Amino acid sequence: MKVFTKITFFLFVMTLFACGKESQMIKGTITNESQQPLQNVMVQVVGTDLYAKSKEDGSFMINTKKRGDELLFNLEGYKLYFHKLDKNASPLEIELQEK
């Protein structure tokens, strides 16, 4: 019985570690103040080398490693925009403001 309990506990702990390391796909759309889609916006997970660029229709997709990550949106001519991810992270609607 002790062996069964130890094995069950081990599997439970391993499941917790596996769940904590899953990535999360974040999707969204980036527009300007006139609600026009913005292309080639650099979307980066702050503190990592993970990044993506928005498409012609302003849409983007990026994988993050955990909730609580912060995204940086960067496009020349526009103010930098930071967005902290929460439990309802996707889809995002981001509006960038001109400098």
C-alpha positions as CSV (number, residue, x, y, z in Angstrom):
1,M,0.0,0.0,0.0
2,K,2.9,2.4,0.8
3,V,4.3,1.8,-2.7
4,F,1.0,2.6,-4.3
5,T,0.7,5.8,-2.3
6,K,4.2,6.9,-3.2
7,I,3.7,6.3,-6.9
8,T,0.3,8.1,-6.9
9,F,1.9,11.1,-5.1
10,F,4.8,11.1,-7.6
11,L,2.5,11.1,-10.6
12,F,0.4,13.9,-9.0
13,V,3.5,16.1,-8.5
14,M,4.8,15.4,-12.0
15,T,1.4,16.4,-13.4
16,L,1.6,19.7,-11.6
17,F,5.0,20.5,-13.0
18,A,3.9,19.5,-16.5
19,C,0.8,21.8,-16.3
20,G,3.0,24.7,-15.1
21,K,5.2,24.6,-18.1
22,E,2.6,24.5,-20.9
23,S,2.7,27.4,-23.3
24,Q,-0.3,29.6,-24.1
25,M,-1.2,30.8,-27.6
26,I,-2.2,34.5,-27.5
27,K,-4.1,35.9,-30.5
28,G,-5.2,39.4,-31.1
29,T,-5.6,42.4,-33.4
30,I,-3.6,45.7,-33.4
31,T,-5.1,48.9,-34.7
32,N,-4.4,52.7,-34.6
33,E,-6.6,55.3,-33.0
34,S,-8.7,55.4,-36.2
35,Q,-9.3,51.6,-35.8
36,Q,-7.2,50.9,-39.0
37,P,-5.2,47.7,-38.8
38,L,-1.4,48.0,-38.2
39,Q,1.0,45.7,-40.1
40,N,4.5,44.7,-39.0
41,V,4.0,45.6,-35.3
42,M,6.7,43.8,-33.3
43,V,5.0,41.8,-30.5
44,Q,7.5,40.6,-27.9
45,V,7.2,38.6,-24.7
46,V,9.2,40.9,-22.3
47,G,12.4,39.4,-21.0
48,T,12.5,36.6,-23.6
49,D,13.5,36.2,-27.2
50,L,9.9,35.3,-28.2
51,Y,8.4,37.6,-30.7
52,A,6.0,37.9,-33.6
53,K,4.9,40.5,-36.2
54,S,1.4,41.5,-37.0
55,K,-0.1,40.7,-40.4
56,E,-1.6,43.0,-43.0
57,D,-5.0,42.8,-41.2
58,G,-3.4,43.7,-37.9
59,S,-3.7,40.2,-36.5
60,F,-1.0,38.4,-34.6
61,M,-0.3,35.1,-32.7
62,I,2.4,34.5,-30.2
63,N,3.2,31.7,-27.7
64,T,3.9,32.7,-24.1
65,K,5.3,30.4,-21.4
66,K,3.1,31.5,-18.5
67,R,0.3,33.7,-17.4
68,G,1.5,37.0,-16.0
69,D,3.9,37.5,-18.9
70,E,4.0,41.0,-20.3
71,L,3.8,41.8,-24.0
72,L,5.6,44.7,-25.7
73,F,4.0,46.2,-28.9
74,N,6.5,48.3,-30.9
75,L,6.1,50.1,-34.2
76,E,8.0,53.1,-35.5
77,G,6.0,56.3,-35.2
78,Y,3.9,54.9,-32.4
79,K,4.2,54.9,-28.6
80,L,5.5,51.7,-27.0
81,Y,2.6,49.7,-25.4
82,F,3.0,47.1,-22.7
83,H,0.2,44.7,-21.9
84,K,0.3,42.3,-18.9
85,L,-1.5,39.0,-19.6
86,D,-4.1,37.7,-17.2
87,K,-6.2,34.6,-17.1
88,N,-8.5,35.8,-19.9
89,A,-5.5,36.7,-22.2
90,S,-6.9,36.0,-25.7
91,P,-8.1,37.5,-28.0
92,L,-6.5,40.9,-27.4
93,E,-7.6,44.1,-29.0
94,I,-4.6,46.5,-28.9
95,E,-4.8,50.2,-30.0
96,L,-1.5,52.0,-30.5
97,Q,-1.2,55.7,-30.3
98,E,0.9,57.9,-32.5
99,K,3.9,59.7,-31.0
